[in-house]
Amino acid sequence: MNLLKLMEKLFIKCLLLRKSNGIYITYYYTVPKNKLNQAEDYEIEEFNEFNEFELAIRHIQSKGANLSRFNVFKGNKPL
């Protein structure tokens, strides 16, 4: 998760990419930082599935992903 400043407001943002059974799954979550206590009313949460890795990468980049900040998870999976 990271903070994003957009139009003078701070947002919490999370992007994930996972491969499962040959399908690439992307996850996008964002909520204004000042609305965390009311997240269910202000959050945006998306799951998308792609057959091709490149399409999944392009999708999460279009949501603002900086691939240099991505890490590999071993063991517990966040998605």
C-alpha positions as CSV (number, residue, x, y, z in Angstrom):
1,M,0.0,0.0,0.0
2,N,1.1,3.5,-0.6
3,L,-0.1,7.1,-0.3
4,L,-1.0,9.0,-3.5
5,K,-1.5,12.8,-3.6
6,L,-4.2,13.7,-6.1
7,M,-5.8,17.2,-6.3
8,E,-4.4,18.1,-2.8
9,K,-6.0,15.0,-1.2
10,L,-4.2,11.9,0.1
11,F,-5.4,8.4,-1.0
12,I,-4.4,5.0,0.2
13,K,-3.8,2.8,-2.8
14,C,-3.0,-0.9,-3.2
15,L,-2.3,-2.8,-6.4
16,L,-1.6,-6.6,-6.7
17,L,-0.9,-9.0,-9.5
18,R,-1.3,-12.8,-9.0
19,K,-1.2,-15.8,-11.3
20,S,-3.6,-18.6,-10.5
21,N,-4.4,-21.6,-12.7
22,G,-3.0,-19.8,-15.8
23,I,-5.0,-16.6,-15.2
24,Y,-3.5,-13.3,-14.2
25,I,-5.6,-11.6,-11.5
26,T,-5.2,-7.9,-10.8
27,Y,-6.5,-6.2,-7.6
28,Y,-6.9,-2.4,-7.2
29,Y,-8.0,-0.7,-4.0
30,T,-8.1,3.0,-3.1
31,V,-9.8,5.2,-0.5
32,P,-9.2,8.8,0.5
33,K,-7.0,8.8,3.6
34,N,-9.4,11.2,5.5
35,K,-12.2,8.7,4.9
36,L,-10.6,5.5,6.2
37,N,-13.1,5.3,9.1
38,Q,-15.9,5.3,6.4
39,A,-14.0,3.2,3.9
40,E,-17.0,1.1,2.9
41,D,-18.7,4.2,1.6
42,Y,-15.7,5.8,-0.2
43,E,-13.5,2.9,-1.3
44,I,-13.0,1.7,-4.9
45,E,-12.1,-2.0,-5.2
46,E,-11.6,-3.9,-8.4
47,F,-10.7,-7.5,-9.3
48,N,-9.9,-8.2,-13.0
49,E,-8.8,-11.4,-14.8
50,F,-6.5,-11.6,-17.8
51,N,-5.3,-14.5,-20.0
52,E,-2.1,-12.7,-20.9
53,F,0.6,-11.3,-18.6
54,E,1.2,-8.2,-20.7
55,L,-2.5,-7.2,-20.6
56,A,-2.5,-7.6,-16.8
57,I,0.6,-5.4,-16.5
58,R,-0.8,-2.7,-18.8
59,H,-4.0,-2.7,-16.7
60,I,-2.3,-2.2,-13.3
61,Q,0.0,0.4,-14.9
62,S,-3.0,2.3,-16.1
63,K,-4.1,2.4,-12.4
64,G,-0.8,4.0,-11.4
65,A,1.3,0.9,-10.6
66,N,5.1,1.5,-10.4
67,L,6.4,-1.9,-11.2
68,S,9.8,-1.1,-9.6
69,R,8.0,-1.1,-6.2
70,F,6.4,-4.5,-6.6
71,N,7.7,-7.4,-4.5
72,V,7.2,-11.2,-4.6
73,F,5.1,-12.7,-1.8
74,K,6.1,-16.2,-0.5
75,G,3.9,-18.2,1.8
76,N,0.8,-16.1,2.8
77,K,-0.8,-14.6,-0.2
78,P,-2.4,-11.1,0.0
79,L,-5.0,-12.0,-2.7
